[in-house]
Amino acid sequence: MTDGPDSSPTPPPSGTPASVPEALLTFVQFSEAASHTDDVASLAVIALTTLQQVLPGSSGVFYPRTASSWQPLRWTADLTPEFLTVLQRGLPRDTALLTRLHQTKAPVFTDGQCAALPAEFLATYPTVAAYPVYQHGELCAVLGVALRDSAPWTPEREALVRALGHSFALLYDRVTAAEQVQRQRALAEGRERILDVLARVTADFTTAQDDCALIRQVQTEVLRLLPAGHAAYWEPVGARWHLRAHVNDVGHAELMALMRAR
């Protein structure tokens, strides 16, 4: 998807689905933009942007599954802070809408009634749909769609949601696989860095002049694996703890002086 003013189709009036040629062009741009992303959050943003192009007047939320509930990861920018406060509470895993998705294993379209949403939400968005995303037979994410007008779902509107949802689900598989590869690569690189640190620290056992010098060396090596910060090592001396080794300043002169005080 490109940002140039001549590359995107002109959206139809609010509430009117895009024509077939316009929708096809928008879906092509969606696929093109999605092919350049490798994380689920960015994919969701592209899908929600596409949703509002093919269904003007629509809003959307992307819900991935968590351990105990469904939490929104991305949403369209038109949602008010009040609605966001409600949505960000998440959906319990036994929500009626999710139960229907589990039972039907197909998109759900509702007109004016949705037990998953509060009455104040339905007053503004009476027409709601949910597209399920499955992986290995398990419901893992939901693409939610809401329309501001009270007209029922039409075959044209449903077809657009189904087409977008189907494309999103296929791309979701690719992106989550890429994320898994990235996590595995990062884990392997992290293990290599740790082994390298252990090798250098072990070599220092024979050259360190005292225990504190060795501790400072360990602190230095560990900090190389972490974001910018400091490390401090304390030992009890009588009734007080004394700073014996540290690397980097804490960023506060008075605190640093207090730490060094004997």
Residue pairs with C-beta under 8 A, 6 or more apart in sequence:
1 8
1 29
1 30
1 32
1 33
1 46
1 49
1 50
2 8
2 29
2 32
7 29
8 25
8 26
8 29
8 53
9 18
9 21
9 22
9 25
9 26
9 53
10 22
11 18
11 22
11 52
11 53
11 56
12 18
12 19
12 22
12 56
13 56
14 56
14 57
14 148
15 56
15 57
15 147
15 148
15 149
15 151
16 56
17 23
17 54
17 55
17 154
17 156
17 157
17 160
18 26
18 53
18 54
18 55
18 56
18 160
22 54
23 54
23 160
23 163
26 50
26 53
26 54
27 50
27 54
27 163
27 164
27 167
29 50
30 46
30 47
30 50
30 164
30 167
31 167
31 171
33 46
34 43
34 46
34 47
34 167
34 171
34 175
37 43
37 46
37 175
38 175
38 178
38 179
38 182
39 175
39 178
39 179
40 64
40 73
40 141
40 172
40 175
40 176
40 179
41 73
41 74
43 168
43 171
43 172
43 175
44 62
44 73
44 74
44 143
45 74
47 60
47 62
47 143
47 164
47 168
48 60
48 61
48 62
48 74
48 75
48 76
49 76
50 164
51 58
51 60
51 76
51 145
51 161
51 164
52 58
52 59
52 60
52 76
52 78
54 160
54 164
55 145
55 147
55 157
55 160
55 161
57 147
57 148
57 149
58 76
58 145
58 146
58 147
58 148
59 75
59 76
59 78
59 79
59 125
59 145
59 146
59 147
59 148
60 75
60 76
60 143
60 144
60 145
60 146
61 72
61 74
61 75
61 76
61 79
61 87
61 144
61 146
62 72
62 73
62 74
62 75
62 141
62 142
62 143
62 144
63 70
63 71
63 72
63 73
63 91
63 141
63 142
63 143
63 144
64 70
64 71
64 73
64 140
64 141
65 93
65 139
65 140
65 141
66 90
68 93
69 90
69 91
69 92
69 93
70 90
70 91
70 92
70 93
70 95
70 98
70 142
71 88
71 90
72 87
72 88
72 90
75 84
75 87
79 87
82 120
83 121
83 124
86 118
86 120
86 121
91 97
91 98
91 116
95 115
95 116
96 115
96 116
97 108
97 110
97 114
97 115
97 116
97 117
97 130
98 116
98 139
98 142
100 108
101 108
101 130
101 132
101 139
101 142
102 139
105 132
105 134
106 132
107 129
107 130
107 131
107 132
107 158
107 161
107 162
107 165
108 129
108 130
109 128
109 129
109 153
109 158
109 161
110 127
110 128
110 129
111 126
111 127
111 150
111 152
111 153
112 122
112 126
112 127
112 150
113 122
114 122
114 128
116 130
117 125
117 128
121 146
122 128
124 148
125 146
125 147
125 148
126 147
126 149
126 150
127 146
127 147
127 149
127 150
127 151
127 152
127 153
128 144
128 145
128 146
128 147
129 144
129 145
129 146
129 153
129 158
129 161
130 142
130 143
130 144
130 145
131 142
131 143
131 144
131 145
131 161
131 162
131 164
131 165
131 168
131 169
132 139
132 141
132 142
133 139
133 140
133 141
133 142
133 143
133 165
133 168
133 169
133 172
134 140
134 169
135 172
135 173
135 176
141 172
143 164
143 165
143 168
145 161
147 157
190 225
193 224
193 225
194 225
197 221
197 222
197 224
197 225
200 217
200 221
201 214
201 217
201 218
201 221
204 214
204 217
205 214
208 214
208 217
212 233
212 244
212 245
213 245
215 233
215 244
215 245
216 233
216 245
216 246
216 247
219 231
219 233
219 245
219 246
219 247
220 247
222 231
223 229
223 230
223 231
223 247
223 248
229 248
230 246
230 247
230 248
230 249
230 250
230 251
231 246
231 247
231 248
232 243
232 245
232 246
232 250
232 259
233 243
233 244
233 245
233 246
234 241
234 242
234 243
234 244
235 241
235 242
235 244
236 242
242 262
243 259
243 260
246 259
249 256
250 256
250 259
